[in-house]
Amino acid sequence: MDSRAALAIDTAKLYYIEGLSQSEVAHALGVSRPTVSKLLTLARDSGYVRIEIDDPRTSSSILARRLEEWFGLTSARVIPAVGSGTGRRIKESNSLLLTELGKIGAEVLDELVTDDDLIGVSWGNTLHSIANQLHRKTVTGVHIVQLKGGLSHSARSTNDFDTITKFSEAFYAPAHLLPLPAVFQSAEVKRLVEGEPFITQLTQLARESTIAVFTVGAAKPDSTLLQLGYFSDEDVRQILEHAVGDICSRWITSDGEIAVPEIDERSVGISLADLKQVPTRLLVAGGLDKAEPLRVALEGGMATHLVTDSTVAEHILAGNED
C-alpha cells in the first residue's frame, strides 16, 4: 500500500468514524481541505469505504410485497419496528407501535371507504387507536355496524362504544351497536338473546358488511378478552391450553380451527366463516405476541388488506418460507 492510499484511509477514519468535519481533518493531517475531499473520494473509489443506507421505508416496502405475494393479499402496509427494552420502555414502545398501527390503519381505511359502504367494526386497543386517528371523509349512505359484543363484565373497558362513535363521526354515518357481551355464560341464553328481532337484525347487518375492520388477539393471561369477566377458571385453562389467539373473539388453534367449541357456542358476533365472506377485510395487528394468531388468520384467508409491523412480518415470513 502506497503512502497516498494509507493517507486516504486515515482521512476516511477521521471523517466517517470520528465524525470530524473536512476542515478539522485537514487541520489534523496538515493538508488542505480540497486535499481531504480528494482523499475521501479515493477511499470510496478504492473500496476502503463502503456506504450502506438501511432505509426502513424500503425494507418495509419489500416485506409488504412479500406478504402480498405469499398470502394473496390485495394490499399490505408494514411499518418499521419500534424500539424495545424493559419495564417502562416496553410500555412506551407498545404505545408507540399502537399509535403507528392506528395511524396507518386509519389511512388505509380512508382509501377504501366509498359511498354506501357498510363498515363492520370490531373492538380492542388497536381498533380504538384507528378510531382516534380517523379523519372526516365526506361520503354518503355509509353505515357502521359492530361485529361482536363488547359489554364488559369487569372494570376493564373494551372502548367499543367510543370506537364505534368515532368511526360514525368520521364517515358521517349512523352507528349500529351490538349491546351485548362478547361471550355469554351459556349457549342457551345466547341463542335466546340472538333470537330477539332487534339483535337478529344487527347480527344480519354485520354479515352484510362490505368492509370489515378487525384485529387479532393473543392467547395469554393478560389479554383484554380474558380480562373482561366472561370466563371461568376452567374456560381460561382450556383457552390457554388450546388456543394461540382470537379473531373477533373466536378462539383459534395454530391450525385455524375453533379452539374450544363449547366456548365458541357462547360467543356473540360474526363467525369466522361469515367474516371471510366480507368483500374487503382490513386486518390491523402488530407486536410479536400477535405474530402467531396473525399468521393463522393470514393462512386462513381472513384478510384482503393488512397493516402490521416489520418485526411481525419478518417472523411470519421466516416461518412460512422455511
C-alpha positions as a printed NumPy array, in Angstrom:
array([[  0.   ,   0.   ,   0.   ],
       [  1.453,   3.346,  -1.024],
       [  1.54 ,   6.37 ,   1.245],
       [ -1.358,   8.136,  -0.508],
       [ -3.647,   5.136,  -0.046],
       [ -2.695,   4.975,   3.635],
       [ -3.422,   8.685,   3.964],
       [ -6.808,   8.178,   2.282],
       [ -7.698,   5.506,   4.857],
       [ -6.602,   7.734,   7.756],
       [ -8.667,  10.561,   6.299],
       [-11.728,   8.329,   5.963],
       [-11.425,   7.112,   9.561],
       [-11.28 ,  10.633,  10.924],
       [-14.2  ,  11.771,   8.78 ],
       [-16.568,   8.781,   8.91 ],
       [-15.699,   7.163,  12.24 ],
       [-14.515,  10.051,  14.404],
       [-17.071,  12.417,  12.893],
       [-14.651,  15.28 ,  12.224],
       [-15.518,  17.871,   9.612],
       [-13.378,  18.101,   6.481],
       [-11.765,  21.26 ,   7.843],
       [-10.936,  19.502,  11.123],
       [ -9.493,  16.52 ,   9.243],
       [ -7.361,  18.879,   7.143],
       [ -6.022,  20.531,  10.293],
       [ -5.319,  17.174,  11.978],
       [ -3.411,  15.799,   8.994],
       [ -1.738,  19.04 ,   7.973],
       [ -3.257,  19.102,   4.485],
       [ -5.635,  21.429,   2.688],
       [ -9.41 ,  20.97 ,   2.712],
       [ -9.545,  20.246,  -1.078],
       [ -6.957,  17.524,  -0.485],
       [ -9.203,  15.961,   2.167],
       [-12.073,  15.913,  -0.327],
       [ -9.882,  14.172,  -2.915],
       [ -8.613,  11.655,  -0.356],
       [-12.187,  10.782,   0.679],
       [-13.075,  10.223,  -2.969],
       [-10.016,   7.993,  -3.343],
       [-11.02 ,   5.999,  -0.266],
       [-14.511,   5.4  ,  -1.671],
       [-13.328,   4.609,  -5.201],
       [-10.702,   2.184,  -3.892],
       [-13.236,   0.275,  -1.829],
       [-11.771,   1.296,   1.525],
       [-15.108,   2.926,   2.381],
       [-18.475,   1.307,   1.704],
       [-21.565,   3.363,   2.427],
       [-24.789,   1.496,   3.192],
       [-28.122,   3.11 ,   3.925],
       [-30.618,   0.949,   5.762],
       [-33.832,   2.747,   4.856],
       [-36.674,   1.178,   6.886],
       [-39.125,   2.515,   4.327],
       [-37.508,   0.409,   1.629],
       [-37.198,  -2.748,   3.727],
       [-40.782,  -2.355,   4.932],
       [-41.951,  -2.   ,   1.349],
       [-40.16 ,  -5.223,   0.394],
       [-41.735,  -7.044,   3.342],
       [-45.153,  -5.748,   2.32 ],
       [-44.765,  -7.07 ,  -1.233],
       [-43.639, -10.464,   0.085],
       [-46.68 , -10.645,   2.369],
       [-48.975,  -9.76 ,  -0.525],
       [-47.484, -12.452,  -2.722],
       [-47.325, -15.159,  -0.071],
       [-50.838, -14.71 ,   1.339],
       [-52.624, -13.397,  -1.755],
       [-53.38 , -10.028,  -0.176],
       [-54.743,  -7.112,  -2.161],
       [-52.556,  -4.766,  -0.136],
       [-50.14 ,  -4.887,   2.798],
       [-48.611,  -1.999,   4.72 ],
       [-45.645,  -2.668,   7.009],
       [-44.468,  -0.064,   9.494],
       [-40.853,  -0.01 ,  10.747],
       [-40.251,  -1.742,  14.061],
       [-40.217,   0.462,  17.133],
       [-37.626,   0.259,  19.903],
       [-37.581,  -2.386,  22.59 ],
       [-36.419,  -2.555,  26.18 ],
       [-37.659,  -3.427,  29.627],
       [-40.142,  -2.022,  32.095],
       [-41.298,   1.467,  31.198],
       [-39.525,   1.358,  27.839],
       [-41.591,  -1.665,  26.792],
       [-44.78 ,   0.23 ,  27.615],
       [-43.555,   3.251,  25.689],
       [-42.637,   1.075,  22.7  ],
       [-46.001,  -0.684,  22.778],
       [-47.786,   2.654,  22.951],
       [-45.796,   3.997,  20.007],
       [-46.464,   0.834,  17.99 ],
       [-50.178,   1.057,  18.718],
       [-50.235,   4.681,  17.61 ],
       [-48.421,   3.901,  14.355],
       [-50.646,   0.92 ,  13.597],
       [-53.697,   3.07 ,  14.206],
       [-52.377,   5.862,  12.02 ],
       [-51.684,   3.631,   9.017],
       [-54.842,   1.617,   9.62 ],
       [-56.863,   4.832,   9.512],
       [-55.123,   5.901,   6.304],
       [-55.84 ,   2.592,   4.585],
       [-59.471,   2.612,   5.679],
       [-59.894,   6.155,   4.398],
       [-58.692,   4.968,   0.986],
       [-61.115,   2.039,   0.997],
       [-64.381,   3.639,   2.079],
       [-66.757,   4.836,  -0.635],
       [-70.44 ,   5.765,  -0.788],
       [-72.936,   3.202,   0.549],
       [-70.341,   1.045,   2.298],
       [-71.416,  -0.916,   5.354],
       [-68.381,  -0.947,   7.654],
       [-68.198,  -3.731,  10.215],
       [-66.011,  -2.778,  13.163],
       [-64.51 ,  -4.93 ,  15.895],
       [-63.075,  -3.512,  19.134],
       [-59.838,  -3.561,  21.121],
       [-56.824,  -1.328,  21.681],
       [-55.823,  -1.446,  18.015],
       [-59.301,  -0.56 ,  16.758],
       [-59.525,   2.24 ,  19.308],
       [-56.213,   3.618,  18.035],
       [-57.549,   3.549,  14.47 ],
       [-60.72 ,   5.316,  15.591],
       [-58.722,   8.03 ,  17.355],
       [-56.804,   8.833,  14.164],
       [-59.568,   8.792,  11.577],
       [-60.095,  11.981,   9.604],
       [-63.523,  13.008,   8.428],
       [-64.394,  11.897,   4.922],
       [-67.433,  13.135,   3.066],
       [-69.263,  10.039,   1.868],
       [-72.967,   9.27 ,   1.657],
       [-75.005,   6.238,   2.562],
       [-72.325,   4.716,   4.798],
       [-73.34 ,   2.75 ,   7.899],
       [-71.219,   1.444,  10.791],
       [-72.071,  -1.854,  12.482],
       [-70.44 ,  -3.583,  15.429],
       [-69.09 ,  -7.028,  14.532],
       [-69.104,  -8.525,  18.025],
       [-70.426,  -7.916,  21.513],
       [-68.35 ,  -5.664,  23.713],
       [-70.069,  -5.123,  27.064],
       [-67.544,  -5.82 ,  29.803],
       [-68.259,  -7.781,  32.984],
       [-65.259,  -6.238,  34.735],
       [-63.712,  -2.832,  35.401],
       [-61.664,  -3.161,  32.215],
       [-63.228,  -1.365,  29.251],
       [-63.335,  -2.537,  25.648],
       [-63.803,   1.043,  24.382],
       [-66.336,  -0.427,  21.966],
       [-68.802,   2.465,  22.237],
       [-66.134,   5.143,  21.8  ],
       [-64.617,   3.231,  18.875],
       [-67.922,   2.894,  17.029],
       [-68.838,   6.513,  17.772],
       [-65.597,   7.836,  16.275],
       [-65.994,   5.67 ,  13.176],
       [-69.511,   7.029,  12.848],
       [-68.365,  10.634,  13.168],
       [-65.522,  10.189,  10.666],
       [-67.791,   8.937,   7.894],
       [-70.95 ,  10.865,   8.818],
       [-72.628,   7.512,   9.274],
       [-75.271,   6.092,  11.607],
       [-73.916,   3.507,  14.041],
       [-75.494,   0.15 ,  14.835],
       [-74.254,  -1.011,  18.231],
       [-74.497,  -4.59 ,  19.459],
       [-75.388,  -4.08 ,  23.151],
       [-74.235,  -7.486,  24.335],
       [-71.172,  -9.068,  25.945],
       [-68.69 , -10.866,  23.706],
       [-69.424, -14.144,  25.493],
       [-72.446, -15.397,  27.443],
       [-72.319, -17.783,  30.375],
       [-74.379, -20.353,  28.484],
       [-75.08 , -21.165,  24.845],
       [-78.801, -21.422,  25.591],
       [-79.01 , -17.853,  26.876],
       [-77.019, -16.652,  23.881],
       [-79.424, -18.347,  21.457],
       [-82.436, -16.861,  23.226],
       [-80.997, -13.345,  23.12 ],
       [-79.894, -13.629,  19.496],
       [-83.433, -14.732,  18.672],
       [-84.756, -11.293,  19.599],
       [-85.732,  -9.459,  16.363],
       [-83.586,  -6.39 ,  17.133],
       [-80.489,  -8.495,  17.813],
       [-81.18 , -10.723,  14.804],
       [-81.307,  -7.621,  12.63 ],
       [-77.972,  -6.372,  13.983],
       [-76.149,  -9.673,  13.523],
       [-77.526,  -9.973,   9.995],
       [-76.342,  -6.436,   9.269],
       [-72.834,  -7.422,  10.395],
       [-72.853, -10.331,   7.955],
       [-73.78 ,  -7.92 ,   5.152],
       [-70.734,  -5.688,   5.751],
       [-68.844,  -4.606,   2.649],
       [-65.765,  -3.703,   4.707],
       [-64.643,  -5.357,   7.95 ],
       [-62.028,  -3.75 ,  10.191],
       [-60.641,  -6.078,  12.827],
       [-57.57 ,  -7.296,  14.687],
       [-56.323, -10.465,  16.336],
       [-55.59 , -11.1  ,  19.985],
       [-53.021, -13.346,  21.64 ],
       [-53.99 , -16.168,  23.976],
       [-52.182, -15.066,  27.116],
       [-53.376, -14.413,  30.672],
       [-53.282, -10.608,  30.368],
       [-55.083, -10.397,  27.013],
       [-58.013,  -7.987,  27.009],
       [-60.599, -10.63 ,  26.177],
       [-59.554, -12.757,  29.146],
       [-59.758,  -9.773,  31.498],
       [-63.406,  -8.86 ,  30.87 ],
       [-65.026, -11.273,  33.323],
       [-66.535, -13.597,  30.714],
       [-64.656, -16.78 ,  31.523],
       [-64.446, -19.223,  34.41 ],
       [-61.093, -20.54 ,  35.576],
       [-61.762, -23.72 ,  33.609],
       [-62.576, -21.687,  30.486],
       [-59.291, -19.825,  30.811],
       [-57.378, -23.054,  31.319],
       [-58.822, -24.543,  28.13 ],
       [-58.221, -21.382,  26.131],
       [-54.585, -21.11 ,  27.201],
       [-54.054, -24.81 ,  26.534],
       [-55.603, -24.986,  23.069],
       [-55.687, -21.502,  21.526],
       [-52.989, -19.308,  20.009],
       [-55.275, -16.283,  19.899],
       [-58.614, -14.942,  18.801],
       [-60.148, -13.401,  15.7  ],
       [-63.217, -11.314,  16.546],
       [-63.447, -13.13 ,  19.909],
       [-63.346, -16.551,  18.235],
       [-60.524, -18.526,  19.863],
       [-58.433, -20.395,  17.285],
       [-55.775, -23.105,  17.277],
       [-52.489, -22.965,  15.39 ],
       [-54.268, -24.784,  12.543],
       [-57.059, -22.225,  12.324],
       [-59.694, -24.426,  13.945],
       [-62.018, -23.321,  16.732],
       [-60.008, -23.974,  19.896],
       [-62.825, -24.62 ,  22.38 ],
       [-66.155, -25.298,  20.607],
       [-68.203, -25.045,  23.809],
       [-66.94 , -21.509,  24.407],
       [-67.394, -20.577,  20.763],
       [-71.07 , -21.54 ,  21.004],
       [-71.427, -18.897,  23.72 ],
       [-69.604, -16.187,  21.75 ],
       [-71.539, -13.255,  20.32 ],
       [-70.707, -11.796,  16.952],
       [-69.754, -12.603,  13.417],
       [-68.475, -16.119,  12.779],
       [-65.153, -16.712,  11.059],
       [-66.956, -18.215,   8.063],
       [-69.147, -15.113,   7.714],
       [-66.213, -12.766,   8.282],
       [-64.378, -14.429,   5.427],
       [-67.288, -13.622,   3.102],
       [-66.965,  -9.856,   3.633],
       [-65.568,  -8.456,   0.348],
       [-62.938,  -6.161,   1.912],
       [-61.295,  -7.255,   5.156],
       [-58.773,  -4.913,   6.783],
       [-56.714,  -6.667,   9.462],
       [-54.55 ,  -4.425,  11.641],
       [-52.261,  -6.069,  14.205],
       [-48.708,  -5.723,  15.465],
       [-46.375,  -6.762,  18.245],
       [-44.557, -10.078,  18.398],
       [-47.179, -11.634,  20.683],
       [-49.678, -11.244,  17.819],
       [-47.44 , -12.993,  15.274],
       [-48.884, -16.489,  15.688],
       [-52.605, -15.593,  15.591],
       [-51.86 , -13.206,  12.732],
       [-50.127, -15.991,  10.812],
       [-53.14 , -18.247,  11.328],
       [-55.515, -15.521,  10.165],
       [-53.477, -14.844,   7.03 ],
       [-53.093, -18.516,   6.168],
       [-56.851, -18.881,   6.593],
       [-57.512, -16.118,   4.091],
       [-59.195, -13.906,   6.67 ],
       [-57.744, -10.652,   5.309],
       [-57.618,  -8.864,   1.98 ],
       [-55.735,  -5.864,   3.39 ],
       [-53.12 ,  -5.912,   6.16 ],
       [-51.309,  -3.436,   8.384],
       [-48.566,  -4.804,  10.645],
       [-45.008,  -4.062,  11.775],
       [-41.722,  -5.264,  10.309],
       [-40.786,  -7.498,  13.252],
       [-44.008,  -9.467,  12.933],
       [-43.778,  -9.52 ,   9.134],
       [-40.251, -10.955,   9.241],
       [-41.266, -13.549,  11.837],
       [-44.255, -14.748,   9.826],
       [-42.41 , -14.845,   6.516],
       [-39.44 , -16.675,   8.027],
       [-41.731, -19.385,   9.358],
       [-43.648, -19.791,   6.122],
       [-40.706, -19.646,   3.746],
       [-38.559, -22.205,   5.601]])
